[in-house]
Amino acid sequence: MDTFLQLQFNIDLKFGVDFAKGKQAIYKTNFNNKNWKQVIAYYKGIPAGTLDLIISDTTVEIDNFVVLEHFQRRGIGTHMQKYVMEQFPNHVVILVAEGGGTAREMYIKQNYKCVGYQYEMLKIMDDF
């Protein structure tokens, strides 16, 4: 758990220290939830990626799926997804991906099917 928390803290820092600290409590709460599973991937003994699984009777959703940048393109993300599919062979695996970029293309190559789109916009207002 300590390794998972430290890895997640470092990942979440890109959104700010307060955000990263706040997420730590959420991870600890989720750890004790029977419908939630936290997975950490190692590459040659070094933490390289993480994901959360949200589990129901018929589905398992991959959430918070991250492979650290310097470990990408080594098959780690593919192995993590295979792990999920092997652990939950009778579940529909759901993965929400960002709209563009190579990650989405990778998921399509791995036989995920796109079932919908959601668009998001953010407008930043300057203080007057």
N, C-alpha and C positions, 0 to 999 in steps of 0.2 A: 504493500500500500504506500509506503514511504517513497519508493521509486516512482510509482504512478503519480503521486501528488507532486513530486518535484518536477517530473517531466511535464505534467499539465501546467504547472505554474510557469515554467519557462515558455511554453507554447502560448499561454494566455497573456504573457507580458506585452505582446504586440498591441494589445488593447488597453494597456495601462496597468499600473501596479494595483490600484483599487479594484479593478475588474478581476485581476488574477487572484488577489486575496479573497474576494467574494466568492469566486468559483470553488475555492478549496472546501468551503462548508458544503456546497452542493455535491461535490464529489464524495465527501465523507458520508452524507446522507444517502446518496445513491448506492454506495457500497453495501449498505444493509438492506436494500430493496431487492426482494426476490425476483422481481421482474426487470432487473437491471444488472448487467454484467459489464465489468470494465476489463479491457484486454490491453496488454502491453506487449509489443513485439521487440525482440532483441536481434541485433545483427552482430555476430562475433562477440557476444557477451555485453554489448552496449545497447541501452534503450534507444530504439530507432523510430518507434511509432506507437500510436495508441488509438483505441476506438471504444465507444460505448455501445452496448446492445440493449435495446428496449424490447422486451420479450412479452408477447401475448400468446394465447392458445394457438393461433394460426400464423402469426407473423413475427418476424424479428427485424427490427430497424437498426441499421448501422448509423450511428450518430457520432459527431465529434471525431471523425476519421482523419487522422493526421499521420503522415510519414515525414519525419524531419527532412528538410531540404537536402542536406548533404548525404542522406541515405536513399533518396529517390532514384528511380530507374535501376533498381537492383532486384526487383521482384518482391519486395517486402509487402507492399500493399496488396499484391495479388495473393500472396500466402495468407495474409490476414483475412481476406475475403473468403478464400478456400476454407480456412479454419471455421469461419462462421457457417458456411454451407455444410461442412461436415458435422458440426455440432448440432445443427438444426435442419436435418434433411427433409423433414415433413412440414417445414414452415416456408412461407413466402418471404424472401429476403427483400427488404425495402432499403434503398439508399437514395437519399436526397443529395443531389449534386448541384454545384453552382452552374449557372447557365452556360458559360463558355469555357474555353480553354481545353487543355489536353486531358485533364482529369475526366471530363465528360466523355470525350472520345475514347478514353481507355475503358470506361465503364461499358460503353456500347460494344467494344471489341470483346468484352468479357460476358456478353450475352444479356446484359441488363436491357430492359425495354423501357423506353420513355413513355410514361403514362400521362404526363401533363407538364405544364410550365407555370411558373409563377414569376412575375416581374416585380422588382423592388426598386424604388427610387428614394434618394435622400437629398433633401435640399438644406443647405447650410445657410443660415441667416447670420449676417454680421451684426454685432451689437452696435446700436446707434448711440 
